[in-house]
Amino acid sequence: MGGEIFSTAVLIFGMVLVGLSVGFLMLKVQGGEE
C-alpha cells in the first residue's frame, strides 16, 4: 500500500523535474539565439 504511493510520488517528481529541465533548456536556447 505504502509502496504504491511512494512510487507514484517518485514518478510525478521525476516528470516535474524533467519538465522543468526541458523548459529551462528551451528558454536558454531561445534567449541565446536572439
PDB file of N, H, CA, C and O in Angstrom:
ATOM      1  N   MET A   1       0.849  -1.204   0.000  1.00  0.00           N
ATOM      2  CA  MET A   1       0.000   0.000   0.000  1.00  0.00           C
ATOM      3  C   MET A   1       0.887   1.258   0.000  1.00  0.00           C
ATOM      4  O   MET A   1       0.736   2.136  -0.849  1.00  0.00           O
ATOM      5  N   GLY A   2       1.808   1.324   0.962  1.00  0.00           N
ATOM      6  H   GLY A   2       1.931   0.611   1.652  1.00  0.00           H
ATOM      7  CA  GLY A   2       2.689   2.492   1.030  1.00  0.00           C
ATOM      8  C   GLY A   2       3.620   2.563  -0.162  1.00  0.00           C
ATOM      9  O   GLY A   2       3.963   3.653  -0.620  1.00  0.00           O
ATOM     10  N   GLY A   3       4.041   1.390  -0.679  1.00  0.00           N
ATOM     11  H   GLY A   3       3.762   0.504  -0.307  1.00  0.00           H
ATOM     12  CA  GLY A   3       4.951   1.363  -1.824  1.00  0.00           C
ATOM     13  C   GLY A   3       4.323   2.003  -3.051  1.00  0.00           C
ATOM     14  O   GLY A   3       5.000   2.706  -3.802  1.00  0.00           O
ATOM     15  N   GLU A   4       3.035   1.764  -3.258  1.00  0.00           N
ATOM     16  H   GLU A   4       2.486   1.193  -2.649  1.00  0.00           H
ATOM     17  CA  GLU A   4       2.357   2.340  -4.430  1.00  0.00           C
ATOM     18  C   GLU A   4       2.373   3.863  -4.367  1.00  0.00           C
ATOM     19  O   GLU A   4       2.660   4.528  -5.362  1.00  0.00           O
ATOM     20  N   ILE A   5       2.064   4.408  -3.200  1.00  0.00           N
ATOM     21  H   ILE A   5       1.831   3.867  -2.392  1.00  0.00           H
ATOM     22  CA  ILE A   5       2.041   5.866  -3.036  1.00  0.00           C
ATOM     23  C   ILE A   5       3.442   6.432  -3.258  1.00  0.00           C
ATOM     24  O   ILE A   5       3.609   7.470  -3.900  1.00  0.00           O
ATOM     25  N   PHE A   6       4.446   5.737  -2.720  1.00  0.00           N
ATOM     26  H   PHE A   6       4.311   4.895  -2.199  1.00  0.00           H
ATOM     27  CA  PHE A   6       5.830   6.213  -2.851  1.00  0.00           C
ATOM     28  C   PHE A   6       6.266   6.208  -4.309  1.00  0.00           C
ATOM     29  O   PHE A   6       6.835   7.188  -4.788  1.00  0.00           O
ATOM     30  N   SER A   7       6.004   5.112  -5.021  1.00  0.00           N
ATOM     31  H   SER A   7       5.541   4.315  -4.631  1.00  0.00           H
ATOM     32  CA  SER A   7       6.413   5.012  -6.429  1.00  0.00           C
ATOM     33  C   SER A   7       5.683   6.052  -7.273  1.00  0.00           C
ATOM     34  O   SER A   7       6.259   6.615  -8.204  1.00  0.00           O
ATOM     35  N   THR A   8       4.422   6.306  -6.951  1.00  0.00           N
ATOM     36  H   THR A   8       3.954   5.849  -6.195  1.00  0.00           H
ATOM     37  CA  THR A   8       3.662   7.316  -7.699  1.00  0.00           C
ATOM     38  C   THR A   8       4.241   8.703  -7.455  1.00  0.00           C
ATOM     39  O   THR A   8       4.357   9.501  -8.384  1.00  0.00           O
ATOM     40  N   ALA A   9       4.604   8.993  -6.210  1.00  0.00           N
ATOM     41  H   ALA A   9       4.510   8.344  -5.454  1.00  0.00           H
ATOM     42  CA  ALA A   9       5.185  10.296  -5.880  1.00  0.00           C
ATOM     43  C   ALA A   9       6.513  10.474  -6.604  1.00  0.00           C
ATOM     44  O   ALA A   9       6.806  11.556  -7.112  1.00  0.00           O
ATOM     45  N   VAL A  10       7.319   9.410  -6.654  1.00  0.00           N
ATOM     46  H   VAL A  10       7.081   8.531  -6.241  1.00  0.00           H
ATOM     47  CA  VAL A  10       8.619   9.474  -7.336  1.00  0.00           C
ATOM     48  C   VAL A  10       8.409   9.709  -8.828  1.00  0.00           C
ATOM     49  O   VAL A  10       9.139  10.482  -9.447  1.00  0.00           O
ATOM     50  N   LEU A  11       7.413   9.043  -9.404  1.00  0.00           N
ATOM     51  H   LEU A  11       6.820   8.415  -8.902  1.00  0.00           H
ATOM     52  CA  LEU A  11       7.126   9.190 -10.832  1.00  0.00           C
ATOM     53  C   LEU A  11       6.713  10.626 -11.147  1.00  0.00           C
ATOM     54  O   LEU A  11       7.196  11.216 -12.114  1.00  0.00           O
ATOM     55  N   ILE A  12       5.822  11.188 -10.333  1.00  0.00           N
ATOM     56  H   ILE A  12       5.429  10.709  -9.548  1.00  0.00           H
ATOM     57  CA  ILE A  12       5.367  12.569 -10.540  1.00  0.00           C
ATOM     58  C   ILE A  12       6.541  13.533 -10.362  1.00  0.00           C
ATOM     59  O   ILE A  12       6.712  14.462 -11.151  1.00  0.00           O
ATOM     60  N   PHE A  13       7.349  13.308  -9.321  1.00  0.00           N
ATOM     61  H   PHE A  13       7.211  12.553  -8.680  1.00  0.00           H
ATOM     62  CA  PHE A  13       8.502  14.174  -9.062  1.00  0.00           C
ATOM     63  C   PHE A  13       9.468  14.137 -10.238  1.00  0.00           C
ATOM     64  O   PHE A  13      10.005  15.169 -10.641  1.00  0.00           O
ATOM     65  N   GLY A  14       9.688  12.944 -10.787  1.00  0.00           N
ATOM     66  H   GLY A  14       9.252  12.105 -10.460  1.00  0.00           H
ATOM     67  CA  GLY A  14      10.599  12.795 -11.932  1.00  0.00           C
ATOM     68  C   GLY A  14      10.068  13.531 -13.153  1.00  0.00           C
ATOM     69  O   GLY A  14      10.826  14.195 -13.860  1.00  0.00           O
ATOM     70  N   MET A  15       8.770  13.415 -13.402  1.00  0.00           N
ATOM     71  H   MET A  15       8.154  12.876 -12.828  1.00  0.00           H
ATOM     72  CA  MET A  15       8.169  14.082 -14.568  1.00  0.00           C
ATOM     73  C   MET A  15       8.272  15.596 -14.428  1.00  0.00           C
ATOM     74  O   MET A  15       8.565  16.292 -15.400  1.00  0.00           O
ATOM     75  N   VAL A  16       8.034  16.107 -13.224  1.00  0.00           N
ATOM     76  H   VAL A  16       7.796  15.542 -12.434  1.00  0.00           H
ATOM     77  CA  VAL A  16       8.129  17.553 -12.988  1.00  0.00           C
ATOM     78  C   VAL A  16       9.570  18.016 -13.186  1.00  0.00           C
ATOM     79  O   VAL A  16       9.820  19.058 -13.793  1.00  0.00           O
ATOM     80  N   LEU A  17      10.518  17.226 -12.664  1.00  0.00           N
ATOM     81  H   LEU A  17      10.314  16.380 -12.171  1.00  0.00           H
ATOM     82  CA  LEU A  17      11.933  17.585 -12.778  1.00  0.00           C
ATOM     83  C   LEU A  17      12.346  17.640 -14.246  1.00  0.00           C
ATOM     84  O   LEU A  17      13.020  18.579 -14.670  1.00  0.00           O
ATOM     85  N   VAL A  18      11.943  16.637 -15.019  1.00  0.00           N
ATOM     86  H   VAL A  18      11.395  15.874 -14.675  1.00  0.00           H
ATOM     87  CA  VAL A  18      12.276  16.603 -16.454  1.00  0.00           C
ATOM     88  C   VAL A  18      11.617  17.781 -17.174  1.00  0.00           C
ATOM     89  O   VAL A  18      12.240  18.422 -18.021  1.00  0.00           O
ATOM     90  N   GLY A  19      10.365  18.062 -16.837  1.00  0.00           N
ATOM     91  H   GLY A  19       9.859  17.541 -16.150  1.00  0.00           H
ATOM     92  CA  GLY A  19       9.652  19.166 -17.484  1.00  0.00           C
ATOM     93  C   GLY A  19      10.340  20.501 -17.221  1.00  0.00           C
ATOM     94  O   GLY A  19      10.480  21.318 -18.130  1.00  0.00           O
ATOM     95  N   LEU A  20      10.770  20.724 -15.977  1.00  0.00           N
ATOM     96  H   LEU A  20      10.656  20.060 -15.238  1.00  0.00           H
ATOM     97  CA  LEU A  20      11.460  21.972 -15.645  1.00  0.00           C
ATOM     98  C   LEU A  20      12.787  22.061 -16.385  1.00  0.00           C
ATOM     99  O   LEU A  20      13.147  23.123 -16.892  1.00  0.00           O
ATOM    100  N   SER A  21      13.518  20.945 -16.450  1.00  0.00           N
ATOM    101  H   SER A  21      13.226  20.081 -16.039  1.00  0.00           H
ATOM    102  CA  SER A  21      14.820  20.929 -17.127  1.00  0.00           C
ATOM    103  C   SER A  21      14.652  21.245 -18.613  1.00  0.00           C
ATOM    104  O   SER A  21      15.386  22.065 -19.165  1.00  0.00           O
ATOM    105  N   VAL A  22      13.684  20.591 -19.257  1.00  0.00           N
ATOM    106  H   VAL A  22      13.088  19.924 -18.809  1.00  0.00           H
ATOM    107  CA  VAL A  22      13.445  20.814 -20.691  1.00  0.00           C
ATOM    108  C   VAL A  22      13.003  22.258 -20.929  1.00  0.00           C
ATOM    109  O   VAL A  22      13.487  22.908 -21.856  1.00  0.00           O
ATOM    110  N   GLY A  23      12.105  22.756 -20.116  1.00  0.00           N
ATOM    111  H   GLY A  23      11.712  22.228 -19.362  1.00  0.00           H
ATOM    112  CA  GLY A  23      11.621  24.128 -20.269  1.00  0.00           C
ATOM    113  C   GLY A  23      12.750  25.132 -20.081  1.00  0.00           C
ATOM    114  O   GLY A  23      12.839  26.114 -20.818  1.00  0.00           O
ATOM    115  N   PHE A  24      13.616  24.892 -19.094  1.00  0.00           N
ATOM    116  H   PHE A  24      13.544  24.095 -18.495  1.00  0.00           H
ATOM    117  CA  PHE A  24      14.744  25.792 -18.835  1.00  0.00           C
ATOM    118  C   PHE A  24      15.704  25.794 -20.016  1.00  0.00           C
ATOM    119  O   PHE A  24      16.180  26.849 -20.434  1.00  0.00           O
ATOM    120  N   LEU A  25      15.992  24.601 -20.556  1.00  0.00           N
ATOM    121  H   LEU A  25      15.606  23.743 -20.217  1.00  0.00           H
ATOM    122  CA  LEU A  25      16.904  24.499 -21.706  1.00  0.00           C
ATOM    123  C   LEU A  25      16.314  25.212 -22.920  1.00  0.00           C
ATOM    124  O   LEU A  25      17.035  25.908 -23.635  1.00  0.00           O
ATOM    125  N   MET A  26      15.018  25.048 -23.160  1.00  0.00           N
ATOM    126  H   MET A  26      14.433  24.483 -22.580  1.00  0.00           H
ATOM    127  CA  MET A  26      14.370  25.694 -24.316  1.00  0.00           C
ATOM    128  C   MET A  26      14.429  27.212 -24.173  1.00  0.00           C
ATOM    129  O   MET A  26      14.698  27.916 -25.146  1.00  0.00           O
ATOM    130  N   LEU A  27      14.178  27.720 -22.962  1.00  0.00           N
ATOM    131  H   LEU A  27      13.959  27.148 -22.171  1.00  0.00           H
ATOM    132  CA  LEU A  27      14.242  29.165 -22.742  1.00  0.00           C
ATOM    133  C   LEU A  27      15.669  29.660 -22.940  1.00  0.00           C
ATOM    134  O   LEU A  27      15.882  30.733 -23.505  1.00  0.00           O
ATOM    135  N   LYS A  28      16.643  28.888 -22.479  1.00  0.00           N
ATOM    136  H   LYS A  28      16.470  28.017 -22.020  1.00  0.00           H
ATOM    137  CA  LYS A  28      18.053  29.264 -22.606  1.00  0.00           C
ATOM    138  C   LYS A  28      18.452  29.320 -24.079  1.00  0.00           C
ATOM    139  O   LYS A  28      19.146  30.243 -24.504  1.00  0.00           O
ATOM    140  N   VAL A  29      18.008  28.324 -24.859  1.00  0.00           N
ATOM    141  H   VAL A  29      17.445  27.574 -24.514  1.00  0.00           H
ATOM    142  CA  VAL A  29      18.341  28.279 -26.291  1.00  0.00           C
ATOM    143  C   VAL A  29      17.684  29.452 -27.019  1.00  0.00           C
ATOM    144  O   VAL A  29      18.325  30.107 -27.840  1.00  0.00           O
ATOM    145  N   GLN A  30      16.411  29.720 -26.725  1.00  0.00           N
ATOM    146  H   GLN A  30      15.890  29.188 -26.057  1.00  0.00           H
ATOM    147  CA  GLN A  30      15.700  30.819 -27.386  1.00  0.00           C
ATOM    148  C   GLN A  30      16.356  32.158 -27.043  1.00  0.00           C
ATOM    149  O   GLN A  30      16.514  33.016 -27.912  1.00  0.00           O
ATOM    150  N   GLY A  31      16.737  32.335 -25.778  1.00  0.00           N
ATOM    151  H   GLY A  31      16.609  31.638 -25.072  1.00  0.00           H
ATOM    152  CA  GLY A  31      17.360  33.588 -25.363  1.00  0.00           C
ATOM    153  C   GLY A  31      18.728  33.764 -26.015  1.00  0.00           C
ATOM    154  O   GLY A  31      19.126  34.884 -26.336  1.00  0.00           O
ATOM    155  N   GLY A  32      19.452  32.654 -26.211  1.00  0.00           N
ATOM    156  H   GLY A  32      19.129  31.745 -25.950  1.00  0.00           H
ATOM    157  CA  GLY A  32      20.785  32.737 -26.812  1.00  0.00           C
ATOM    158  C   GLY A  32      20.725  33.047 -28.295  1.00  0.00           C
ATOM    159  O   GLY A  32      21.622  33.695 -28.835  1.00  0.00           O
ATOM    160  N   GLU A  33      19.665  32.584 -28.962  1.00  0.00           N
ATOM    161  H   GLU A  33      18.936  32.058 -28.524  1.00  0.00           H
ATOM    162  CA  GLU A  33      19.560  32.808 -30.411  1.00  0.00           C
ATOM    163  C   GLU A  33      19.281  34.274 -30.720  1.00  0.00           C
ATOM    164  O   GLU A  33      19.780  34.805 -31.713  1.00  0.00           O
ATOM    165  N   GLU A  34      18.483  34.935 -29.874  1.00  0.00           N
ATOM    166  H   GLU A  34      18.077  34.504 -29.067  1.00  0.00           H
ATOM    167  CA  GLU A  34      18.134  36.332 -30.140  1.00  0.00           C
ATOM    168  C   GLU A  34      19.312  37.268 -29.903  1.00  0.00           C
ATOM    169  O   GLU A  34      19.184  38.479 -30.083  1.00  0.00           O
TER     170      GLU A  34
END
